[in-house]
Every structure is written in C-alpha cells, then in structure tokens.
Amino acid sequence: MGRQIKGLLYFYITDARHSFFVFWFILMSTLAATILIGSFLKDFEMAFSLPFAIYIYGGIFGFVSVKESVPFSIKMGATRKNIFVSLGIFFLLLAFVKSVLASTLHLVVMEITKKTGMTFLLIHPAQLISDTWLNRVFVDTIVLFLLLSLMYLLGLLVYKYGLLGGGSMVGAFIIVFLLGMGQGWLIDFIVETYHSMDYRFLFQVLLIGIIIYGLTWTMLRHISTVKAR
C-alpha cells in the first residue's frame, strides 16, 4: 500500500509539473509588468493580488485532475483507496508549496517596492488577521485545499454522471447563492466573516475542506475508467 501511494504521488507530481511552471511563469510575468507600469505611474497606486490567482489555479486543477489522474491510476492497477489517500496528500502538498512560494514572492515584492519608494499594494486575505509570512501561508493553504477538494468533487460528479450531475450541483449552488443574496443572510454572513475572521474560523474552513474531500470517496470507490456522457 505504501509503495503504491508513493508511486501515485510521483505520478501526480510529474503530471502537474508542466502546468505548475507555466502558471508561475505567467503570474510572475504579469506581476513584473504591473510593477513596471507602476514605476512610471507615480501618481497612481497599483494593486495586485497573488492569492486570488493561485485560488483560480487550484479550482481549475482540482476539476481537471479527475479526468487526468483517476482513469490512468486505475488502469495502472491502483486501488480506489490508495487513489483517495494519495490525492488527498497531494492536494495538501500542492496547496502548501504554492502558499509558501506565493508568500515568499509577496515578501520579496514588498521589499523591492519599499526600497525603490514605489507605491504598490499587495492584497491578501491574511491582512484581516495579521499580514505575516506565516499567516499568508496558513490562509492560502487552507483556502487552496478547500477549492481543490470542492472542484475535485464537482469533477467527479461530471465524470461519473455527466453534465447532468455536475450541472445539478452548480445549479443548486446558484439557487442557494441567489436566495442568500435576495434574503440578505449571505451578505450578513460575508460582513460578519470580514469583521470576525480569526484562526478559529480558518480551522473551521479547513474542517469543511476535509469533509468535502471525504465526500469524494462515496463516488471514487465505485468509479470506472469510462467517463459518463
């Protein structure tokens, strides 16, 4: 079991390497261009958000990892249980590594702009608690894992039940979202979260991410290599 999980982790890491480097090349190029433009526009305050870029990547990666990783792993003889365990470990590792890189890049950019005297604002959710390197890593790791798990669950629904299954989940989310906005309780929740965000709330988000990932086992345990249409 342990050897198979190590093999699966090696496969996931190797398979994700290309998209990983492409993402960081695009992100750093965009960030460099933004800083360059900001250096010429002295009267304007430029702003950039590193975490939201990696959150989008995490959501997309979680969704496509189903069709790219699960069928191949099954064909290679991996058990569903080992796939479940190894992907959970991989999602946590990916979330942590990306968070460390993003927080470090955040720190480097802030030092550069401070020394050059340029007005450049980096936006991060950790600023609601305390904008430190460790807090940024902590927040990003939790949010990334949640998004990876949620979109992986959606990907499994689409893979196993076709567009009807995935569309039903998205439709249910949209209905809840519209009801929440219309009745006001969703706005109240967002405002309350903004004013009371702390470590306890983040651990609750992490627990939600773990529960969501646990739900993927209900579909993964009987999944086949044939995708539903």
JOGI-V580223 format. One record per residue. N is the residue number from 1. RES is the residue in one small letter. OMEGA is omega in degrees with one decimal (* if undefined). BURIAL is I if it has 16 or more other C-alpha atoms within 10 Angstrom, else O. Layout:
n=N res=RES omega=OMEGA burial=BURIAL
n=N res=RES omega=OMEGA burial=BURIAL
This chain:
n=1 res=m omega=-179.1 burial=O
n=2 res=g omega=-179.9 burial=O
n=3 res=r omega=179.8 burial=O
n=4 res=q omega=178.2 burial=O
n=5 res=i omega=177.1 burial=I
n=6 res=k omega=178.0 burial=O
n=7 res=g omega=178.5 burial=O
n=8 res=l omega=177.7 burial=I
n=9 res=l omega=177.7 burial=I
n=10 res=y omega=179.1 burial=O
n=11 res=f omega=-179.5 burial=O
n=12 res=y omega=-179.3 burial=I
n=13 res=i omega=179.3 burial=O
n=14 res=t omega=-178.3 burial=O
n=15 res=d omega=-177.1 burial=O
n=16 res=a omega=-172.9 burial=I
n=17 res=r omega=-176.4 burial=O
n=18 res=h omega=-179.7 burial=O
n=19 res=s omega=178.6 burial=O
n=20 res=f omega=-178.0 burial=O
n=21 res=f omega=177.7 burial=O
n=22 res=v omega=179.6 burial=O
n=23 res=f omega=-177.1 burial=O
n=24 res=w omega=176.1 burial=I
n=25 res=f omega=179.9 burial=O
n=26 res=i omega=-178.6 burial=O
n=27 res=l omega=-178.5 burial=O
n=28 res=m omega=176.5 burial=O
n=29 res=s omega=178.5 burial=O
n=30 res=t omega=178.9 burial=O
n=31 res=l omega=179.4 burial=I
n=32 res=a omega=178.6 burial=O
n=33 res=a omega=179.2 burial=O
n=34 res=t omega=178.1 burial=O
n=35 res=i omega=179.9 burial=I
n=36 res=l omega=178.2 burial=O
n=37 res=i omega=179.7 burial=O
n=38 res=g omega=179.3 burial=I
n=39 res=s omega=178.3 burial=I
n=40 res=f omega=-178.8 burial=O
n=41 res=l omega=-174.7 burial=O
n=42 res=k omega=-175.9 burial=O
n=43 res=d omega=-179.2 burial=O
n=44 res=f omega=177.0 burial=O
n=45 res=e omega=179.9 burial=O
n=46 res=m omega=-179.6 burial=I
n=47 res=a omega=-179.5 burial=O
n=48 res=f omega=-180.0 burial=I
n=49 res=s omega=177.2 burial=O
n=50 res=l omega=-174.5 burial=I
n=51 res=p omega=-177.2 burial=I
n=52 res=f omega=175.7 burial=O
n=53 res=a omega=-179.1 burial=O
n=54 res=i omega=175.1 burial=I
n=55 res=y omega=178.2 burial=I
n=56 res=i omega=177.8 burial=O
n=57 res=y omega=-178.6 burial=I
n=58 res=g omega=178.9 burial=I
n=59 res=g omega=179.5 burial=I
n=60 res=i omega=-178.0 burial=I
n=61 res=f omega=179.1 burial=I
n=62 res=g omega=-178.8 burial=I
n=63 res=f omega=-175.2 burial=I
n=64 res=v omega=-179.0 burial=I
n=65 res=s omega=179.9 burial=I
n=66 res=v omega=-175.8 burial=I
n=67 res=k omega=-178.4 burial=I
n=68 res=e omega=-173.1 burial=O
n=69 res=s omega=-172.6 burial=I
n=70 res=v omega=-178.1 burial=I
n=71 res=p omega=-179.6 burial=I
n=72 res=f omega=-179.1 burial=O
n=73 res=s omega=179.2 burial=I
n=74 res=i omega=179.3 burial=O
n=75 res=k omega=179.1 burial=O
n=76 res=m omega=175.2 burial=O
n=77 res=g omega=-179.8 burial=O
n=78 res=a omega=177.2 burial=I
n=79 res=t omega=179.2 burial=O
n=80 res=r omega=-179.9 burial=I
n=81 res=k omega=179.6 burial=O
n=82 res=n omega=175.8 burial=I
n=83 res=i omega=179.6 burial=I
n=84 res=f omega=-178.0 burial=I
n=85 res=v omega=-176.0 burial=O
n=86 res=s omega=178.3 burial=I
n=87 res=l omega=176.4 burial=I
n=88 res=g omega=177.6 burial=I
n=89 res=i omega=-178.7 burial=O
n=90 res=f omega=178.5 burial=I
n=91 res=f omega=178.1 burial=I
n=92 res=l omega=178.6 burial=I
n=93 res=l omega=-180.0 burial=O
n=94 res=l omega=179.2 burial=I
n=95 res=a omega=-178.9 burial=I
n=96 res=f omega=-178.3 burial=I
n=97 res=v omega=179.0 burial=O
n=98 res=k omega=-179.8 burial=I
n=99 res=s omega=178.0 burial=I
n=100 res=v omega=179.9 burial=I
n=101 res=l omega=-179.3 burial=O
n=102 res=a omega=-179.8 burial=I
n=103 res=s omega=178.0 burial=I
n=104 res=t omega=177.3 burial=I
n=105 res=l omega=175.9 burial=O
n=106 res=h omega=-179.2 burial=I
n=107 res=l omega=-179.6 burial=O
n=108 res=v omega=-179.7 burial=O
n=109 res=v omega=179.5 burial=I
n=110 res=m omega=177.7 burial=I
n=111 res=e omega=180.0 burial=O
n=112 res=i omega=-178.6 burial=O
n=113 res=t omega=178.5 burial=O
n=114 res=k omega=-179.0 burial=O
n=115 res=k omega=-179.8 burial=O
n=116 res=t omega=179.8 burial=O
n=117 res=g omega=-178.6 burial=O
n=118 res=m omega=177.1 burial=I
n=119 res=t omega=-177.0 burial=I
n=120 res=f omega=-174.8 burial=I
n=121 res=l omega=174.4 burial=O
n=122 res=l omega=-175.4 burial=O
n=123 res=i omega=179.1 burial=O
n=124 res=h omega=179.0 burial=I
n=125 res=p omega=-179.5 burial=I
n=126 res=a omega=177.9 burial=I
n=127 res=q omega=176.2 burial=O
n=128 res=l omega=178.4 burial=O
n=129 res=i omega=176.3 burial=I
n=130 res=s omega=-172.7 burial=O
n=131 res=d omega=176.3 burial=O
n=132 res=t omega=-179.6 burial=O
n=133 res=w omega=-177.1 burial=I
n=134 res=l omega=179.5 burial=O
n=135 res=n omega=178.3 burial=I
n=136 res=r omega=177.7 burial=I
n=137 res=v omega=-178.0 burial=I
n=138 res=f omega=-178.7 burial=I
n=139 res=v omega=-176.4 burial=I
n=140 res=d omega=179.6 burial=I
n=141 res=t omega=-178.7 burial=I
n=142 res=i omega=-178.5 burial=I
n=143 res=v omega=179.6 burial=I
n=144 res=l omega=179.0 burial=I
n=145 res=f omega=177.6 burial=I
n=146 res=l omega=-178.7 burial=I
n=147 res=l omega=176.6 burial=I
n=148 res=l omega=-179.0 burial=I
n=149 res=s omega=-178.1 burial=I
n=150 res=l omega=-178.5 burial=I
n=151 res=m omega=173.6 burial=I
n=152 res=y omega=176.0 burial=I
n=153 res=l omega=177.7 burial=I
n=154 res=l omega=178.2 burial=I
n=155 res=g omega=177.0 burial=I
n=156 res=l omega=177.7 burial=I
n=157 res=l omega=178.9 burial=I
n=158 res=v omega=-177.9 burial=I
n=159 res=y omega=-173.9 burial=I
n=160 res=k omega=-175.3 burial=I
n=161 res=y omega=178.8 burial=I
n=162 res=g omega=-178.4 burial=O
n=163 res=l omega=178.6 burial=O
n=164 res=l omega=179.9 burial=O
n=165 res=g omega=179.4 burial=I
n=166 res=g omega=179.3 burial=I
n=167 res=g omega=178.5 burial=O
n=168 res=s omega=179.3 burial=O
n=169 res=m omega=179.3 burial=I
n=170 res=v omega=178.9 burial=O
n=171 res=g omega=178.4 burial=O
n=172 res=a omega=178.8 burial=O
n=173 res=f omega=-179.3 burial=O
n=174 res=i omega=179.4 burial=O
n=175 res=i omega=178.4 burial=O
n=176 res=v omega=179.8 burial=O
n=177 res=f omega=-179.1 burial=O
n=178 res=l omega=176.5 burial=O
n=179 res=l omega=179.7 burial=O
n=180 res=g omega=178.8 burial=O
n=181 res=m omega=-178.5 burial=O
n=182 res=g omega=-178.5 burial=O
n=183 res=q omega=174.4 burial=O
n=184 res=g omega=-175.7 burial=O
n=185 res=w omega=178.3 burial=O
n=186 res=l omega=177.2 burial=I
n=187 res=i omega=177.9 burial=O
n=188 res=d omega=179.6 burial=O
n=189 res=f omega=-179.7 burial=O
n=190 res=i omega=179.6 burial=O
n=191 res=v omega=179.6 burial=O
n=192 res=e omega=178.1 burial=O
n=193 res=t omega=-179.4 burial=O
n=194 res=y omega=-175.9 burial=O
n=195 res=h omega=-174.5 burial=O
n=196 res=s omega=-179.1 burial=O
n=197 res=m omega=179.4 burial=O
n=198 res=d omega=-177.2 burial=O
n=199 res=y omega=178.5 burial=O
n=200 res=r omega=177.9 burial=O
n=201 res=f omega=-179.9 burial=O
n=202 res=l omega=176.8 burial=O
n=203 res=f omega=176.0 burial=O
n=204 res=q omega=176.6 burial=O
n=205 res=v omega=177.2 burial=I
n=206 res=l omega=178.4 burial=I
n=207 res=l omega=177.5 burial=O
n=208 res=i omega=178.0 burial=I
n=209 res=g omega=178.7 burial=I
n=210 res=i omega=179.0 burial=I
n=211 res=i omega=179.3 burial=O
n=212 res=i omega=178.5 burial=I
n=213 res=y omega=177.6 burial=I
n=214 res=g omega=179.1 burial=O
n=215 res=l omega=-179.2 burial=O
n=216 res=t omega=-179.7 burial=I
n=217 res=w omega=-179.6 burial=I
n=218 res=t omega=177.5 burial=O
n=219 res=m omega=-177.4 burial=O
n=220 res=l omega=-173.4 burial=I
n=221 res=r omega=-179.4 burial=O
n=222 res=h omega=-175.5 burial=O
n=223 res=i omega=179.2 burial=I
n=224 res=s omega=179.1 burial=I
n=225 res=t omega=-179.1 burial=O
n=226 res=v omega=-179.6 burial=O
n=227 res=k omega=177.5 burial=O
n=228 res=a omega=179.8 burial=O
n=229 res=r omega=* burial=O
